[in-house]
Amino acid sequence: RDIKPQYYHYEYTECDSSGSRWRVAVPNPSAECSGLPDPMKGKECTFSCASGEYLEMKNQMCNKCAAGTYSLGSGIKFDEWDDLPAGFSNVATFMDTAVESAENKAESCDNSSWTPHGNYIESNRDDCTVSLIYAVHLKKSGSVFFEYQYIDNNIFFEFFIQNDQCKEMDSTADKWVKLTDNGEWDSHFVALKPGTNILYWRTTGILMGSKVVKPVLVKNITIEGVAYTSECFPCKPGTFSDKPGSSNCQMCPRNTYSEKGAKECTNCMKSDNEGSSQCTERPPCTNKDFFQIHTLCDKEGKTQIMYKWIEPKICREDLPEALKLPPSGEKKDCPPCNPGFYNNGSSSCSPCPQGMISDGTKECKACPAGTEPALGLEYKWWNVLPVNMKTSCFNVDNSKCDGMNGWEVAGDHIQSGAGGSDNDYLILNLHIPGFKPPTSVTGATGSELGRISFIFETICSADCVMYFMVDVNRKNTNVVESWGRTKEKQSYTHIISKNASFTFTWAFQRTNRGQDSRQFIRDVAKIYSITVTNVLDGVASSCRACALGSEQSGSSCVPCPAGHYIEKETNQCKECPANTYLSIHQVYGKESCIPCGPGSKSNKDHSTCFSDCTFSYLRDNQSLNYDFTNLSGVGSLMNGPSFTSKGTKFFHFFNISLCGNEGKKMAICADNITDVTVKDMVAESEDSSSLVGTFVCQSTIIPSDSKGFRTALALQSNSLADTFLGASAETTLGNISVETEMFPSSQRTIPDVNFFFKSSTLTTPCENGRATVVVVRCNPTKPGQGDISVPSTCPVGTCDGCTFYFMWESAEACPLCTEHDYHEIEGACKKGFQETLYVWNEPKQCMKGIALPEKRVSTCETMDFWLKVGAAVGAFTAVLLIALTCYFWKKNQKLEYKYSKLVMTANSKECELPAADSCAIMEGEDNEEEIVYSNKQSLLGKLKSLATKVSINIIIFVDTVSLI
């Protein structure tokens, strides 16, 4: 029996080896039928239809698409995302195995998916891994193209392709999709090979703390390379195609609308939307539907306030309660030109010629001798938008914002405009081509090339936010600072330290609620002035003194050499003293040369202070000298693991360059979501904004076993220390201090050396910038590079997020050895020789320095020298005593003899006086007395003389007694 066509459809079989295929009838799902048409030979495999055509399978002929539809011919386009199109699927996974063993098991990812939102599809916002998958079979080489918005680096976005063997194709080298500017769409293109291609759009959020990531948006997915399409696609609502054979649909103009598959648009008096799918009721006009502007200056130098309806105009003036557009204000004098510009007799302002200045109210004039223009840009009068600024409006959900001005000039300020709805991003861009080199007298030397400052305020009744963003070399835009809700009039300054092309962006959003209304139209952001210093090809409003060279005789100035200040009295260049660096804020007077911190010296051009990896410290009248040269390389520390709210494992990775290389910062961190090494990244992208070169930097590492990534990923690279302050054995330097309890040690006798750093990057939590202290400790048990650790009380290296602490323990951190670090040991005298050995004091807490003296050998006696001297003195004393004893004994014999004679004489003649004993020397007697005429007598002589005197006295005494 005959089978109706709606019960079946035709398909082609796979091509055989000869390039042939067959057309077969296939029953539709849930259809039961028999007697299908017989297979017949199909078109050759290389056959394809042109753009705007489809293949009518019954007759196997290419026919033009009817009006109201379109076709790419050999391609497929997905531009309507009310629902997930056929063929697409979502797969949500959480592949971190560490979560399964955690006490707090991760929440389920069942509710995570890519979500359609009309014109685009949005990724998940959590830290699950969600893949949007589509499979396509190509008969020939083709391509895939899609538009996307990817502004948050806290979520990974990768696009890759697998073939029918489930192996990734060659395009995996480019699978990581680049970030886009805030509110802007970018495109991605990848070539496809013949055969089955499985396309993956995969996102993985990294939630650390309570921060919510901004999702990835994808739209207009187009796949080229299919042989044909068997049907045409209807135009989506708000578009139409009025001719057969269309390859795309056109957008309905304003005041019209269309439904799906429309051949034309229908007039609608109630709507003024472009590309509208339905009519909406126009409300009566209120004061929220218009805004005021300042007109351009006319030839008479006058301007006035005018009122304009907010476009597109969605209100009605003909209703009874509607407000009318207010009349224009009175004409007033135009504001003056901005500094550095002058009025050339027309209604516009022109920049002063090079080398000349103006305050904006007078004609340009040249700087006098000995001065030069202070170049920069200063905008404080807003009658017209400067040529290097542009404004725009963006909204993902609302096309009414496209093409509108986001900001409006208002005389003494520029303010956010109306937009299409309250959740629009109102964007203001300022482009700076570059900055002057730091060798000139610009007041910006060292690490600062220039700065941008602006005065602003926000007036909000809802949850408004103003963002300030910076784009370096048009690579990606990073949010530097943001302010929520109402903020009083205040100033903000951002330092520029890299000579590159910059785009500064201010974006204001009244609310992030998804609404298509202007409820908070009176919420505004105002910028009163924007000042950028040291701008390349900038203008000037004032002159400043500059140093004249010795060969300079005219009125122009020559720049001072690097590291020279301007002497105030003579206006000449003078080099800064040794171990000082030139201030980044002034170059006038010797006081602009700032002394380096302890343990540091200045480089040749006095632009910065650095450590040469040596340090000296006087303790107890003993000098301790350190040499950290072997620690001058980059040390690394991987700390963790930590886990996000859903259990994603991550690590904190730190690189530390203790001394650098004469001021050059050697530690490098990068957002490397590729397999290239850090060395390759440095070689390929010296100025990459994702590369951080500093003394201490930090990255967040997602390990290869987390989320199914096959390689470790690094993101959120930050500089923790870009300026070296000094090294000290004290625990405090300036307002930075480290408590000894952070790194306790019971056996430490050698003082630690503390390296102090700071970072010039200011953040909201750290108003004074970040600071870092690296405590270098002598530990002889850890040779070489040693170990780096963080305090146990601050496991992530910081307790407040502003000051970071590290401990670097190594034997190379010990002081240089001196003669106080060893002692000698004398051996026993053996065979006339004695050895003296030198050994280190224990425990040894020094490195390098002086070496131990060689072993010393000397001659010696078996008896000690002093023992021999004592024996000799004793022997001499004994001999002397014996001699004296003998001498006095002989004298005593003579005295006894004389005494006997006297007694005998006395007894023989009584009553007669005895004859006087002669004192003369009798014959045969020796002279018993010796008269010594020498003034100096020997010891023996003195004793002999003394003995003689004693004998005489005794004789006289005896004689006297005898007489009596």
Rosetta blueprint (number, residue, H / E / L):
1 R L
2 D L
3 I L
4 K L
5 P H
6 Q H
7 Y H
8 Y E
9 H E
10 Y E
11 E E
12 Y E
13 T L
14 E L
15 C L
16 D L
17 S L
18 S L
19 G L
20 S L
21 R L
22 W E
23 R E
24 V E
25 A E
26 V E
27 P E
28 N L
29 P L
30 S L
31 A L
32 E L
33 C L
34 S L
35 G L
36 L L
37 P L
38 D L
39 P L
40 M E
41 K E
42 G L
43 K L
44 E L
45 C L
46 T L
47 F L
48 S L
49 C L
50 A L
51 S L
52 G L
53 E E
54 Y E
55 L E
56 E E
57 M L
58 K L
59 N L
60 Q L
61 M E
62 C E
63 N E
64 K E
65 C L
66 A L
67 A L
68 G L
69 T E
70 Y E
71 S L
72 L L
73 G L
74 S L
75 G E
76 I E
77 K E
78 F E
79 D L
80 E L
81 W E
82 D L
83 D L
84 L L
85 P L
86 A L
87 G L
88 F E
89 S E
90 N E
91 V E
92 A E
93 T E
94 F L
95 M L
96 D L
97 T H
98 A H
99 V H
100 E H
101 S H
102 A L
103 E L
104 N L
105 K L
106 A L
107 E L
108 S L
109 C L
110 D L
111 N L
112 S L
113 S L
114 W L
115 T E
116 P E
117 H L
118 G E
119 N L
120 Y L
121 I E
122 E E
123 S L
124 N L
125 R L
126 D L
127 D L
128 C L
129 T E
130 V E
131 S E
132 L E
133 I E
134 Y E
135 A E
136 V E
137 H E
138 L E
139 K L
140 K L
141 S L
142 G E
143 S E
144 V E
145 F E
146 F E
147 E E
148 Y E
149 Q E
150 Y L
151 I L
152 D L
153 N L
154 N L
155 I E
156 F E
157 F E
158 E E
159 F E
160 F E
161 I E
162 Q E
163 N L
164 D L
165 Q L
166 C L
167 K L
168 E E
169 M L
170 D H
171 S H
172 T H
173 A H
174 D H
175 K L
176 W E
177 V L
178 K L
179 L L
180 T L
181 D L
182 N L
183 G L
184 E L
185 W L
186 D E
187 S E
188 H E
189 F E
190 V E
191 A E
192 L E
193 K L
194 P L
195 G E
196 T E
197 N E
198 I E
199 L E
200 Y E
201 W E
202 R E
203 T E
204 T E
205 G E
206 I L
207 L L
208 M L
209 G L
210 S L
211 K L
212 V L
213 V L
214 K L
215 P L
216 V L
217 L E
218 V E
219 K E
220 N E
221 I E
222 T E
223 I E
224 E E
225 G L
226 V L
227 A L
228 Y L
229 T L
230 S L
231 E L
232 C L
233 F E
234 P E
235 C L
236 K L
237 P L
238 G L
239 T E
240 F E
241 S L
242 D L
243 K L
244 P L
245 G L
246 S L
247 S L
248 N L
249 C L
250 Q E
251 M E
252 C L
253 P L
254 R L
255 N L
256 T E
257 Y E
258 S L
259 E L
260 K L
261 G L
262 A L
263 K L
264 E L
265 C L
266 T E
267 N E
268 C L
269 M L
270 K L
271 S L
272 D L
273 N L
274 E L
275 G L
276 S E
277 S L
278 Q L
279 C L
280 T L
281 E L
282 R L
283 P L
284 P E
285 C L
286 T L
287 N L
288 K L
289 D L
290 F E
291 F E
292 Q E
293 I E
294 H E
295 T L
296 L L
297 C L
298 D L
299 K L
300 E L
301 G L
302 K E
303 T E
304 Q L
305 I E
306 M E
307 Y E
308 K E
309 W E
310 I L
311 E L
312 P L
313 K L
314 I L
315 C L
316 R E
317 E L
318 D L
319 L L
320 P L
321 E L
322 A L
323 L L
324 K L
325 L L
326 P L
327 P L
328 S L
329 G L
330 E L
331 K L
332 K E
333 D E
334 C L
335 P L
336 P L
337 C L
338 N L
339 P L
340 G L
341 F E
342 Y E
343 N E
344 N L
345 G L
346 S L
347 S L
348 S L
349 C E
350 S E
351 P E
352 C L
353 P L
354 Q L
355 G L
356 M E
357 I E
358 S L
359 D L
360 G L
361 T L
362 K L
363 E L
364 C L
365 K E
366 A E
367 C L
368 P L
369 A L
370 G L
371 T E
372 E E
373 P E
374 A L
375 L L
376 G E
377 L E
378 E E
379 Y E
380 K L
381 W L
382 W E
383 N L
384 V L
385 L L
386 P L
387 V L
388 N L
389 M E
390 K E
391 T E
392 S E
393 C E
394 F E
395 N L
396 V L
397 D L
398 N L
399 S H
400 K H
401 C H
402 D L
403 G L
404 M L
405 N L
406 G L
407 W E
408 E E
409 V E
410 A L
411 G E
412 D L
413 H L
414 I E
415 Q E
416 S E
417 G L
418 A L
419 G L
420 G L
421 S L
422 D L
423 N L
424 D L
425 Y E
426 L E
427 I E
428 L E
429 N E
430 L E
431 H E
432 I E
433 P L
434 G L
435 F E
436 K L
437 P L
438 P L
439 T L
440 S L
441 V L
442 T L
443 G L
444 A L
445 T L
446 G L
447 S L
448 E L
449 L L
450 G E
451 R E
452 I E
453 S E
454 F E
455 I E
456 F E
457 E E
458 T E
459 I E
460 C L
461 S L
462 A L
463 D L
464 C L
465 V E
466 M E
467 Y E
468 F E
469 M E
470 V E
471 D E
472 V E
473 N L
474 R L
475 K L
476 N L
477 T E
478 N E
479 V E
480 V E
481 E E
482 S E
483 W E
484 G E
485 R L
486 T L
487 K E
488 E E
489 K E
490 Q E
491 S E
492 Y E
493 T E
494 H E
495 I E
496 I E
497 S L
498 K L
499 N L
500 A L
501 S L
502 F E
503 T E
504 F E
505 T E
506 W E
507 A E
508 F E
509 Q E
510 R L
511 T L
512 N L
513 R L
514 G L
515 Q L
516 D L
517 S L
518 R L
519 Q L
520 F L
521 I L
522 R L
523 D L
524 V E
525 A E
526 K E
527 I E
528 Y E
529 S E
530 I E
531 T E
532 V E
533 T E
534 N L
535 V E
536 L L
537 D L
538 G L
539 V E
540 A L
541 S L
542 S L
543 C E
544 R E
545 A E
546 C L
547 A L
548 L L
549 G L
550 S L
551 E L
552 Q L
553 S L
554 G L
555 S L
556 S L
557 C L
558 V L
559 P L
560 C L
561 P L
562 A L
563 G L
564 H E
565 Y E
566 I E
567 E L
568 K L
569 E L
570 T L
571 N L
572 Q L
573 C E
574 K E
575 E E
576 C L
577 P L
578 A L
579 N L
580 T E
581 Y E
582 L E
583 S L
584 I L
585 H L
586 Q L
587 V L
588 Y E
589 G L
590 K H
591 E H
592 S H
593 C E
594 I E
595 P E
596 C L
597 G L
598 P L
599 G L
600 S L
601 K E
602 S E
603 N L
604 K L
605 D L
606 H L
607 S L
608 T L
609 C E
610 F E
611 S L
612 D L
613 C L
614 T E
615 F E
616 S E
617 Y E
618 L E
619 R E
620 D L
621 N L
622 Q E
623 S E
624 L E
625 N E
626 Y E
627 D E
628 F L
629 T H
630 N H
631 L H
632 S L
633 G L
634 V E
635 G E
636 S E
637 L E
638 M E
639 N E
640 G E
641 P E
642 S E
643 F E
644 T L
645 S L
646 K L
647 G L
648 T L
649 K E
650 F E
651 F E
652 H E
653 F E
654 F E
655 N E
656 I E
657 S E
658 L L
659 C L
660 G L
661 N E
662 E L
663 G L
664 K E
665 K L
666 M L
667 A E
668 I E
669 C E
670 A E
671 D L
672 N L
673 I L
674 T L
675 D L
676 V L
677 T L
678 V H
679 K H
680 D H
681 M H
682 V H
683 A H
684 E H
685 S L
686 E L
687 D L
688 S L
689 S L
690 S L
691 L E
692 V E
693 G E
694 T E
695 F L
696 V E
697 C E
698 Q E
699 S E
700 T E
701 I E
702 I E
703 P L
704 S L
705 D L
706 S L
707 K L
708 G L
709 F L
710 R L
711 T L
712 A L
713 L E
714 A E
715 L E
716 Q E
717 S E
718 N E
719 S E
720 L E
721 A E
722 D L
723 T E
724 F E
725 L E
726 G E
727 A E
728 S E
729 A L
730 E L
731 T L
732 T E
733 L E
734 G L
735 N L
736 I E
737 S E
738 V L
739 E L
740 T H
741 E H
742 M H
743 F L
744 P L
745 S L
746 S L
747 Q L
748 R L
749 T L
750 I L
751 P L
752 D L
753 V E
754 N E
755 F E
756 F E
757 F E
758 K E
759 S L
760 S L
761 T L
762 L L
763 T L
764 T L
765 P L
766 C L
767 E L
768 N L
769 G L
770 R L
771 A E
772 T E
773 V E
774 V E
775 V E
776 V E
777 R E
778 C E
779 N L
780 P L
781 T L
782 K L
783 P L
784 G L
785 Q L
786 G L
787 D E
788 I E
789 S E
790 V L
791 P L
792 S L
793 T L
794 C L
795 P L
796 V L
797 G L
798 T E
799 C L
800 D L
801 G L
802 C L
803 T E
804 F E
805 Y E
806 F E
807 M E
808 W E
809 E E
810 S E
811 A H
812 E H
813 A H
814 C L
815 P E
816 L E
817 C L
818 T L
819 E H
820 H H
821 D H
822 Y E
823 H E
824 E E
825 I E
826 E E
827 G L
828 A L
829 C L
830 K E
831 K L
832 G L
833 F E
834 Q E
835 E E
836 T E
837 L E
838 Y E
839 V E
840 W E
841 N L
842 E L
843 P L
844 K L
845 Q L
846 C L
847 M E
848 K L
849 G L
850 I L
851 A L
852 L L
853 P L
854 E L
855 K L
856 R E
857 V E
858 S E
859 T E
860 C L
861 E L
862 T L
863 M L
864 D L
865 F H
866 W H
867 L H
868 K H
869 V H
870 G H
871 A H
872 A H
873 V H
874 G H
875 A H
876 F H
877 T H
878 A H
879 V H
880 L H
881 L H
882 I H
883 A H
884 L H
885 T H
886 C H
887 Y H
888 F H
889 W H
890 K H
891 K H
892 N H
893 Q H
894 K H
895 L H
896 E H
897 Y H
898 K H
899 Y H
900 S H
901 K H
902 L H
903 V H
904 M H
905 T H
906 A H
907 N H
908 S H
909 K L
910 E L
911 C L
912 E L
913 L L
914 P L
915 A L
916 A L
917 D L
918 S L
919 C L
920 A L
921 I L
922 M L
923 E L
924 G L
925 E L
926 D L
927 N L
928 E L
929 E L
930 E L
931 I L
932 V L
933 Y L
934 S L
935 N L
936 K L
937 Q L
938 S L
939 L H
940 L H
941 G H
942 K H
943 L H
944 K H
945 S H
946 L H
947 A H
948 T H
949 K H
950 V H
951 S H
952 I H
953 N H
954 I H
955 I H
956 I H
957 F H
958 V H
959 D H
960 T H
961 V H
962 S H
963 L H
964 I L
